[in-house]
Amino acid sequence: MQFKLAKTYSYWWPVTVRVPDPEDPGKYVEQKLKVLLEPLPQDEVIAAQEESAALTTMRAVTEHGVRHMLRVVQGWDGVVDEHGKHVPFSPELLEQALQHSWFRAAIGKALTESQNGEAPRLGN
């Protein structure tokens, strides 16, 4: 396949979220979804990293990370509510999900893997 030069790139990427198991204390369950990512241009990434490095509180660092993810994640597939009904993507629902550290960590890992040319890790 030839390299496709585009102004922006978007692609689907698998995400595995390790959520505390409500029925087995101290254990996790894996929940899977796909997200539509549209990474920022390198200049914006560097500017965001420099801005993040200057932040002095955990709240500011976390809010900065959430803003970045809200810009990069453009959609999802495989998200359901507590009754198993499909949950359509919206920036508001993404922001709600990003309030959970395990979801933020999973999105961050997926973004890093996808941008570093790493395949998603399967298994343990």
Backbone bond lengths (Angstrom), bond angles and torsions (degrees), N, CA, C in turn:
res aa  C-N    CA-C-N  psi(-1)  N-CA   C-N-CA  omega(-1)  CA-C   N-CA-C  phi
1 M - - - 1.450 - - 1.528 108.46 -
2 Q 1.305 116.94 137.11 1.449 121.93 178.70 1.527 110.30 -81.64
3 F 1.340 115.82 152.43 1.459 120.97 177.69 1.525 109.14 -69.36
4 K 1.302 115.38 130.65 1.465 121.75 -179.74 1.530 108.61 -101.40
5 L 1.319 116.74 115.07 1.456 121.76 178.73 1.528 108.45 -87.30
6 A 1.323 115.56 122.64 1.461 120.85 -178.27 1.527 109.41 -138.32
7 K 1.320 116.88 157.70 1.469 120.32 177.04 1.520 110.81 -66.79
8 T 1.332 116.16 -40.18 1.466 121.01 176.18 1.518 107.99 -135.17
9 Y 1.307 115.10 154.66 1.456 121.81 177.94 1.524 107.70 -122.28
10 S 1.297 115.74 136.82 1.462 119.19 172.02 1.517 107.32 -135.38
11 Y 1.326 115.14 147.05 1.455 120.61 -176.56 1.527 109.34 -159.59
12 W 1.315 114.26 154.26 1.456 120.93 176.30 1.526 108.52 -85.77
13 W 1.333 116.13 142.51 1.462 120.76 179.80 1.527 109.22 -141.91
14 P 1.343 116.94 137.03 1.468 119.59 179.39 1.529 111.23 -72.74
15 V 1.322 115.16 145.22 1.466 122.19 178.82 1.527 107.60 -131.87
16 T 1.323 115.37 134.15 1.463 120.86 173.39 1.522 107.84 -115.42
17 V 1.319 115.59 120.06 1.460 121.85 179.88 1.527 107.72 -104.07
18 R 1.332 116.06 123.07 1.462 120.95 176.56 1.526 107.86 -93.75
19 V 1.333 115.08 109.09 1.464 122.46 -174.94 1.523 108.93 -108.20
20 P 1.343 118.14 138.51 1.451 119.04 175.90 1.533 111.27 -54.37
21 D 1.322 115.52 133.35 1.463 121.51 -178.23 1.524 109.39 -76.75
22 P 1.345 117.86 116.78 1.466 120.05 -178.32 1.528 113.34 -67.99
23 E 1.341 117.35 -15.64 1.461 120.18 -176.30 1.520 113.72 -107.57
24 D 1.333 117.96 -8.50 1.459 121.23 -178.24 1.526 108.45 -136.99
25 P 1.340 116.88 91.93 1.467 120.84 -175.41 1.531 112.40 -53.09
26 G 1.337 114.93 136.16 1.454 121.00 178.35 1.516 114.64 83.00
27 K 1.329 116.97 1.51 1.467 121.47 -179.69 1.528 109.55 -114.91
28 Y 1.316 114.16 166.54 1.460 121.15 178.21 1.517 109.71 -123.97
29 V 1.324 115.21 155.67 1.459 121.59 169.62 1.529 106.94 -118.49
30 E 1.317 115.22 146.73 1.456 119.63 178.87 1.511 109.56 -96.89
31 Q 1.323 115.25 130.11 1.453 122.18 176.34 1.521 107.18 -119.68
32 K 1.322 116.65 136.32 1.458 120.83 -173.59 1.519 111.72 -117.20
33 L 1.318 114.62 146.30 1.449 122.54 174.88 1.522 107.59 -152.88
34 K 1.307 116.95 173.45 1.459 122.62 171.62 1.514 107.07 -119.64
35 V 1.338 115.44 143.93 1.460 119.70 175.55 1.523 109.21 -122.58
36 L 1.317 114.75 147.11 1.454 121.92 174.41 1.520 106.62 -92.33
37 L 1.332 116.17 114.31 1.459 121.86 -177.29 1.520 110.47 -104.74
38 E 1.312 115.12 141.54 1.459 121.92 171.86 1.534 106.44 -133.43
39 P 1.341 115.95 87.97 1.470 119.85 -175.55 1.527 112.44 -61.22
40 L 1.319 114.46 154.02 1.456 121.26 178.52 1.526 109.88 -78.80
41 P 1.327 117.10 155.06 1.465 120.04 173.49 1.535 110.24 -62.58
42 Q 1.320 116.60 153.91 1.463 121.90 -175.73 1.526 112.91 -54.96
43 D 1.319 118.28 -40.19 1.467 120.48 179.52 1.527 111.10 -58.80
44 E 1.323 116.83 -41.73 1.464 120.32 179.02 1.515 111.51 -70.22
45 V 1.327 117.33 -35.50 1.470 121.11 177.81 1.520 109.76 -62.88
46 I 1.327 116.93 -46.47 1.465 120.94 -179.84 1.527 110.32 -62.87
47 A 1.315 117.49 -44.73 1.468 121.03 178.34 1.530 110.63 -60.11
48 A 1.322 117.21 -41.42 1.470 121.07 179.20 1.526 110.96 -66.28
49 Q 1.346 116.95 -39.27 1.465 120.04 178.20 1.519 110.89 -65.42
50 E 1.319 116.67 -41.11 1.469 119.96 178.01 1.525 110.86 -64.62
51 E 1.325 116.07 -40.54 1.461 119.87 177.52 1.523 110.38 -63.66
52 S 1.321 116.73 -43.38 1.463 121.39 -179.96 1.524 111.83 -62.45
53 A 1.331 116.98 -39.19 1.461 121.24 -178.74 1.530 111.75 -63.55
54 A 1.319 117.06 -25.48 1.461 120.80 -178.59 1.531 112.82 -86.60
55 L 1.318 117.62 -7.55 1.464 120.69 -177.91 1.527 109.90 -75.84
56 T 1.326 116.05 144.87 1.464 119.56 -172.38 1.524 114.92 -115.41
57 T 1.334 118.33 -6.74 1.464 118.76 179.00 1.529 109.82 -123.78
58 M 1.315 115.14 153.98 1.463 120.59 178.42 1.525 110.46 -61.94
59 R 1.313 116.97 -37.40 1.475 120.85 178.56 1.529 110.36 -60.97
60 A 1.320 117.06 -45.91 1.458 120.60 -179.30 1.529 111.30 -65.03
61 V 1.324 117.04 -40.92 1.469 121.29 179.03 1.529 109.94 -63.89
62 T 1.330 116.71 -45.17 1.468 120.91 -179.72 1.521 110.82 -64.01
63 E 1.325 117.26 -45.92 1.472 120.69 179.52 1.530 111.02 -62.27
64 H 1.317 116.99 -37.58 1.467 121.47 177.33 1.525 109.58 -62.63
65 G 1.327 116.95 -44.97 1.471 121.13 178.67 1.517 112.04 -62.73
66 V 1.323 116.65 -41.10 1.465 120.80 178.82 1.530 110.17 -63.58
67 R 1.324 117.61 -43.58 1.473 120.10 178.08 1.528 111.11 -59.71
68 H 1.329 116.32 -40.53 1.472 120.56 178.18 1.531 110.25 -62.12
69 M 1.325 116.97 -47.53 1.467 120.45 -178.70 1.523 111.33 -65.12
70 L 1.329 117.42 -35.09 1.465 120.23 177.61 1.528 110.96 -64.77
71 R 1.321 117.41 -29.49 1.469 120.50 177.71 1.519 111.78 -78.49
72 V 1.334 116.93 -33.32 1.467 121.53 -171.57 1.526 112.64 -88.26
73 V 1.328 117.67 -38.69 1.472 121.15 -177.96 1.528 108.30 -83.13
74 Q 1.331 115.47 119.79 1.456 121.48 -175.17 1.527 114.18 -109.99
75 G 1.313 116.92 -6.74 1.458 120.00 -179.54 1.521 110.06 -177.41
76 W 1.330 115.21 170.08 1.462 119.74 174.36 1.503 110.10 -148.68
77 D 1.321 114.57 162.44 1.456 121.93 176.83 1.522 106.91 -144.44
78 G 1.311 116.73 139.56 1.459 120.27 179.24 1.520 113.20 94.34
79 V 1.331 117.45 20.04 1.457 121.68 177.66 1.519 108.24 -103.26
80 V 1.334 115.36 128.92 1.464 121.01 179.71 1.526 109.33 -128.35
81 D 1.320 115.89 161.09 1.459 120.12 176.24 1.528 109.92 -89.21
82 E 1.323 116.69 -173.93 1.472 121.01 -176.91 1.524 113.16 -64.80
83 H 1.341 117.69 -13.09 1.463 121.91 178.27 1.527 111.97 -102.78
84 G 1.341 116.87 3.78 1.457 121.12 179.11 1.515 114.34 84.32
85 K 1.331 117.05 8.44 1.466 120.30 179.19 1.526 109.81 -84.79
86 H 1.331 115.49 141.52 1.458 122.58 179.39 1.532 110.54 -56.78
87 V 1.347 115.53 134.98 1.464 121.38 176.68 1.524 107.98 -108.58
88 P 1.328 118.01 113.59 1.461 119.79 179.29 1.530 110.35 -68.44
89 F 1.317 115.64 151.25 1.459 121.10 -179.71 1.524 110.95 -72.36
90 S 1.316 115.34 141.22 1.462 122.08 167.92 1.526 106.33 -153.75
91 P 1.321 117.76 151.60 1.466 119.11 177.06 1.530 112.23 -57.78
92 E 1.323 117.27 -34.00 1.466 120.58 179.91 1.530 111.36 -66.49
93 L 1.331 117.06 -41.80 1.466 119.72 179.02 1.520 111.19 -71.87
94 L 1.334 117.47 -34.22 1.457 119.97 174.54 1.521 109.67 -62.29
95 E 1.319 116.61 -45.13 1.465 119.91 179.17 1.531 110.85 -61.31
96 Q 1.325 117.32 -37.66 1.466 121.39 176.48 1.532 110.08 -61.92
97 A 1.325 117.09 -46.05 1.466 120.85 -179.91 1.524 110.84 -64.95
98 L 1.330 117.69 -35.81 1.458 121.16 -178.75 1.528 112.82 -70.25
99 Q 1.327 117.57 -8.50 1.460 120.63 174.91 1.536 111.29 -70.43
100 H 1.332 116.37 -14.86 1.467 121.00 179.21 1.523 109.14 -97.42
101 S 1.321 116.05 124.90 1.467 120.61 -175.19 1.523 112.00 -59.29
102 W 1.335 118.54 -35.61 1.455 119.60 -178.57 1.526 111.53 -68.00
103 F 1.327 117.27 -33.12 1.466 120.36 177.03 1.526 109.98 -71.06
104 R 1.345 117.73 -44.22 1.466 120.98 177.59 1.523 110.62 -58.67
105 A 1.333 116.35 -43.70 1.467 120.42 -179.50 1.522 111.05 -62.30
106 A 1.327 117.31 -41.81 1.466 121.18 -178.98 1.529 111.33 -67.22
107 I 1.318 117.44 -40.57 1.463 120.73 178.02 1.525 109.66 -66.21
108 G 1.317 116.83 -43.64 1.460 120.50 178.51 1.510 112.14 -60.21
109 K 1.327 116.90 -42.58 1.467 121.11 178.97 1.532 110.53 -64.27
110 A 1.319 116.80 -43.33 1.466 120.47 179.68 1.520 110.86 -62.52
111 L 1.317 116.76 -42.75 1.462 120.34 -179.91 1.522 110.50 -63.89
112 T 1.320 116.85 -44.33 1.469 120.58 179.21 1.515 111.14 -62.70
113 E 1.329 117.02 -47.77 1.466 120.30 179.00 1.520 111.37 -58.18
114 S 1.316 116.49 -45.00 1.464 119.54 -175.50 1.522 111.84 -67.88
115 Q 1.314 117.34 -33.12 1.462 119.95 -177.59 1.522 113.06 -85.63
116 N 1.327 117.24 -19.25 1.456 120.55 179.72 1.517 112.49 -94.28
117 G 1.316 116.47 3.55 1.466 119.01 179.65 1.515 113.23 74.80
118 E 1.343 116.78 19.67 1.458 121.51 178.25 1.513 109.69 -92.21
119 A 1.320 114.91 139.89 1.463 118.83 173.56 1.521 108.25 -75.01
120 P 1.325 117.69 149.80 1.474 119.11 175.64 1.518 108.74 -60.17
121 R 1.331 115.33 141.37 1.459 119.93 179.77 1.519 109.33 -77.92
122 L 1.323 114.87 132.67 1.460 120.68 178.14 1.518 108.63 -104.60
123 G 1.314 116.92 145.33 1.466 119.79 178.28 1.509 110.86 73.11
124 N 1.336 115.99 -149.82 1.477 121.18 -176.93 1.492 110.82 -84.16
